[in-house]
Amino acid sequence: MDVKEKCAEAALPWIESGMTIGLGGGSTIQHLINRIHANQLDVTIVTPSFVTRRACLEKGIRVVETGDVSMIDLAFDGCDQVDARHHALKSGGGIHTEEKLIATMAKRYVLLVDDSKFVERLTFDHSVVLEVLPQAFTYVSEKVRELPWVISLQVRQSLNSDGALVTVNGNRLLDVVVHPSEDPIEVNHQLSQVRGVVDTSLFTDVVTHVIVASHHDHRDTVVYSTETGEGK
């Protein structure tokens, strides 16, 4: 069993029939979908990921829009890195605004990661992504560039077209490289304060649990909780 399958296996006992479940994107989530289907769990899924939505529908799992629910029992997601204080950074998919909404709506928001992504303190090896109103893009770019701990920034480009990537909300994405010694809470606060920024890909106050699976077969999967601050 590889590390992503370990995460999915550890997440499965948390899920009960009748729940509304939030799911992010990524291959670990695909393994979890397979297990939900195999165990015939009757759940309702909300997700911002087109790939996750398609995988659920192909297996006959009910999917509804995030805007159609007011509360989510449990949400699972991945990330690029998460630290011991449960501060997490996501950058790849560009769907962090709705992912963070789902995290906020959920009673428990659980990150599924391998042990290489669990660190004592965020290192900002990946860029912080800003979703930005198109009308404010030039303004936001200049204001962010002035922040002393910003190393560089770049407009997110589309892989399938000659131009900037536009989100499902009609907004633009800006990748911001941050100095590795900065505090995630302060970085998130200052970036969020720039008018025109819809949201950042820093998750500093919504993660309740982290399931960490090891690449080493002899090591157990560990669950870290914000309630205890310790692995269980």
Secondary structure, DSSP 8 states (H G I E B T S, - for coil): --HHHHHHHHHGGG--TT-EEEE--SHHHHHHHHHHHHTT---EEE-S-HHHHHHHHHTT-EE--GGG-S-BSEEEE--SEEETT--EE--SSS-HHHHHHHHHHBS-EEEEEEGGGEESS----S-EEEEE-GGGHHHHHHHHHTSTTEEEEEE-B-SSSSSB-B-TTS-EEEEEEE-TTS-HHHHHHHHHTSTTEEEESEESS---EEEEE-SSTTS--EEEETTTSSB-
